């Protein structure tokens, strides 16, 4: 049995220090120690640039140094991504390119030549053909996407052993299994290893989850991850190693990839609502958040020479994080080791950064834009707390 385990390490750039410390103590350090104790264990990781910078600011040099050592040893493969976790299909091309390049700069600063550009992780695995073409132009070779991206639902006979090719961009595509990624993977894989008939089969399992699942969101009191790391009948590979191994297989099949995210349902894709968790036309908070976000983005090219342009950008990228919009969705993910996706504090954290990006600009010509931004800001504030007290607050108790 072969396991490709992709992990996404991310905490918002504007989150409280204690939450990053909690993720470190419960998940990140556990994973690093596990890799160090099992030299044959391999994984592919995405560590968001904004998280790396926060870890450095907190003086977590030992953690960063030990991750770098694991990357140098070939146990961990790092992917590119968007530094501040923006939902790329909903952002302008210039912003997509900027966030990806900034992420590369941060990775090179912390890992040097150990970071080799190969795969790219789209935040929330949010794919669009336009974004895939940008990723290709920036020099990346592959993406990992959820299997729903094929637009065929969840077929039991789908061949995960195959490397596919995106007909829009020519990027290589590896698909994660939704079935094995929506549970705690070590539990599921250990039960399969105990089944002699399955264990003898050279089957491939591809999972993609948040790294926080390994301790912060799922406590794993019996140490199932540690058990599976010791399993003699289990092979692990990085995604790039898997793609390289497929070169001798039949020619890669070019397929159409549909706009999607790792939370999309077949119904979402069919209705062309792939990003409805972040931009639902019926969700008044999200609609107005995007009106404000797009207004903020429209000022970038106009005021590059503004005295406070640095602070405009500093706040803007933090406000554009997918979390700002996701926490307004009101969806319940408790069955998938996730939270109830409603948090006024988290929505407001992003909202405050968006409005401060506009407020930061000094140029007098921005007056009307500032007034428009303040108008959206007040509308969103009222909508958040009206929604909270009328609908959500008891569910969060």
N, C-alpha and C positions, 0 to 999 in steps of 0.2 A: 504494500500500500504506500502511495506517495501523497504527501500533504504539502500544498503550497499555501502558506499562511501569510496573508497580507494584513498588516496592522497600521492603523491611522492614529497618530499621536497629535492631539490638538486641544488647546485651550485658547479662548479668545484673548486678543491682545489687551483688552480693557478689563479683564476679569480680576477679581481680588487675589492677592498673593496666597492666601490660605487654601484656596481651591486648587492652585497649581501644586502646592505642597502636599495636599491630600492625594492628588493623582500620582505624584511621585512616590509617596510612601506606600500607597496601596496597589499600584499597578506598574509604574515605570521601572522602579528599582527591582521589583520582582522579576520582570522580564529580562532585565540586564543580567541579574545574577543567574537566572536560568540558562541564558545563552553562554555565560562564562563557564558554568558547571558542566555543560554538554557541548563540547567543541564541534560535534557533528550536526548539531541543530542549526538549521538555516531558515531565515525568514526575509520577507521584503517589507521594509518600513517606510512610511511617510511621516516625517516629523515636520510639522508646519513651521515655516520661518518665524512667525510671530511667537510661537512657543519657545523656539530655540533662543530668541532674544530675551524673553522673560526669564528663562532658566539662567542665562548668562548674567542678567541683572540681579538675580537672587543669589549669585555666587555658587551655582551648582556646577562648578568646574570639574569635580570628580565624576559626576554623572556624564557630562559631555565628553570627558577624556576616555571613559570606559566604553561609551558608545562608539567613539572614533576608533578605538582599538578593535572592537568587534567588526566594524566596517572594513578595516585594514586586513583583518583575518579572513574576510570573505563570508562570514556568517550572516552578516546583515547587508542587504542591498538597499540603498536609499533612492527614493523617487523624487522627481521634481513636483511642484504644485504651485498654488497661489499663496503668497506669503501671508495674506490676511483672511484667507478662507472666504473670499467672495463667491457668490453663485455665478460662475462664469457665463453661462448662456444668457443671463439677464444683464450683463455688463457690456459697455462699449469695447470694441476691439483694443483700443489704446490702453484701457484699464486692465484688460486681460493680460496683455503683453507686459505691462508695467509690473503687475503683481507676480507674474511668473519669473521675470528677470530679477526682481528684488529677492525672491525666494532663492534663486540660484546664487546670488551674491552672499546671502546669509549662510547657505550650505557650504560654500567654498571657504567662507571665513572660519567656520567651526571645524570643517572636516578636510579642507585642502584638497589634495589630489585624490583622496579616498572617495570623494563624490564624483561618480561618473554618470554623465547624462545618458539615460536609456529610457526608463519608463516615467510616466507622469500620472499623478493622481489628481483627478478632477474633484474638488470639494463636493461632498455629498454624492460623488460619482455622477454628477450632473453633466450629461453629454448633450451636445448639439453638433451637427455637421460643421457649422461655422467655427466652433471652438476647436474641433479636432483638426481642422486645416491650419489654425494658428499654432497649435501644438506641434504639428509636423514641421512648419516653417521654422520654429524655434529649435529644431534639431532633435526632438524626441522620437523614439521609435515604437513605443507601445503604450497602451492604456489598459487598465483593468476596469471592467464594467460589470454591472449586475446582469444576470442572464435575461432579465426582462427586456433588455435593450434590443433583443432580436425581434421583438414585436409579435412573438408567437406564444405568449403565456409561459407556463412552466411545464415543459414536456419532460416526461420521465425518461425518455430515451435520448435526451440531448447529449452530444458527445463533448464533454469538457476536456478530453485529452487533445483536442484539436486546437491549433492556433489559427485564428481567423484574420481576415484583412478587411478594414473599413473601406468600403467602396468610395466614400467621400474624400478620404484623406490618404489612403494607403498605409495608415498606421496598423501595426499588429494589434489584435485584440485578444485578451484573455478574459474569460467570463468567470465570475465567482458564482458559486451555488447559493441561491437564496435559502434553500432548505437547510443547509449546513451553516450558513452565516447568521440565521435568525435565531439560533440556539447558542449554547455555550459549546463551541466546537470540540474541545477535549472530551466532554461527556459522550458526545455522539460517536466520535472516532474510536474511543476506547471500547465502546460496546461492539463496534464493528470488528475491531482487532481480536476480540474474544470469540468471534464467530469464525470457526476454522475455515468454512467454505469461502467467506469473504476475504479473510486474511491471506489465503493462498492466491487470491486474484490480484493481479498487478493493476489495481484501480487507482485513479487519481481523484483527489478531493481538493477543491480550491475554495478557500474561505477568505472573506474580507470583512473585517469588523473594526470598531474603535478599539484602540489599545486599552482604554479604560475598562473594557469588559473584563479584563484579566485582573480582578481584584477590587476595583472601585465600584463597579456595577454588579459584579457577581463575586461573592466572597470565596467560593471554592474551598470550603473547610477541609475536604478530604484530599486536596492537592492533586486533582485529576490532571492538571497541566504538567505537573512534575512527573506524574506517572507516565504520561504519554511520551515525555521527553526521553524516558529510559527504554521505551519499547524497541525491541530488536527488529521487529517486523515492519517498522515504519521508516520510510525515507523522507527527507525534507529537502526542498530545493528553493532557490530564489526564482522569481518569475523570469528573469533574464536567462538563467540556466535552463529553465524549462523550454523557453522559446528557442534557444540555441540547439537543444536536443532534438527539436522537431524539424530541423533542416533536412534531415534524411527521409522525412515522411512525405507523402504525396503533396502536391502543390497546394499552397494555402488557398482557401476558398474566400473570394471577395463577397461580402454580404452587406446588405443595407442595415445600418444601425439607426434605431429610432431615438428621437429625443426622449430622455428619461433621467431618473436619478436612482439611487439604490433603495429608495422607498416607493418608487412608482409601482402602481398596479397595472395589469393589462388594460383595465378599464380607463385609467388615466391616459395611457398611450393612445388608445383608440379614440378618446375624446379630445386628444391634443391638449391635455392638461398635465404635462409631465412634471411641471414645477409648482403644482398647486399647494404644496406644503409651505412654500415661500411667497407665492404670488397668486392667491386665489381671488378671482374677480368679485366674489361674493363677500370677501373679508375686507371690511371697510378700513380696518387698521393697516393691513398690508397694502391696500390700494394707495392710501395716503402716505405710507412710509416710502413707497416707490416713487410717488410724485415728488416728495422731498429729496430722496436720493438722486433722482434724475436731475432735479434742479441743481443740487450740489455738484454733480458731475459736469453739468453744462458750463460751469465756471472755470474749469481747469485750464483750458487753452487760452481763455480770455485774460487770466490774471497770473500767468506764470512769473511775471516780473513784480508782482505785489510783494511788499516788504515782508508780509507774514505768510507767504505762499507755503513755506515749510510747515507751519502749524495748520494751515488749511488742509494739506495732504495728510498730516499726522492724524488729525481727527477723522478725515474722510474715510480712509481705509479701514479704520476701526469701526466706524458706523456701518460700512458696507458689508461687514461679516454676515454670513448666512444666518447666524444665530439671532440677529436682530429681528429677522422676519420669521424664522422658524418658531420662536417662542410665542408668536402671535397666532399660530395655527390652531391651537386648542385640541390637537390630536392626542390620543392616548396610546403610548407605546410601552405600557407596563408589561405586556405579554412578551415583549422582545428585549427585555432587560433595559428598557429605556424609561423616561419619565412621562408624566402627563405634560404635554408641550404647551403649557401656558405659564408665563412668568412676567408680570408687569415690570419687575426690577430689571430683568434681562432685556426686555423690549426698550425700556427707558434708557438703559446703559448705551445701547446703540443709537437711540434717538438723540441723546445728549451730545454724542460725538458728531452726528450729522449736523445738528444746528450750530455747534461750535465751529465746524469747518467753515460755514458761511460767516458767522460772526467774526472769525479770525481775520478775514480780509479787510484791509485798510482802505482800499481804493473807494473814493466817494461814489463812483459810478455803480457800485454794488448796492446802493441804498434800496432801490426798488426790489431787487432780488432778495435782499435781507428781509424786507417787509413780507414778501411772498413766502419766504421760508418760515418766518415766525407765525404766519397764518396757518401753514400746515402743522407746525409744531404744536400749536394750541389745540387744533382739531384732533390730532393724534393723542395728546394728553387726555383730553376729555373722553375719547373713544376707549382708551385703554382702561380707565378706571370705571367708566360706565359698564363696559363689558365684564370687568372683573367682579364688581359687586352684584350685578344682575345674574351672572351665569356661572362663573368659575371658582369663586373664592372658597366655597365649601369643599370642592373637589381637591383643593390643595392643602387642606387642613390635615 
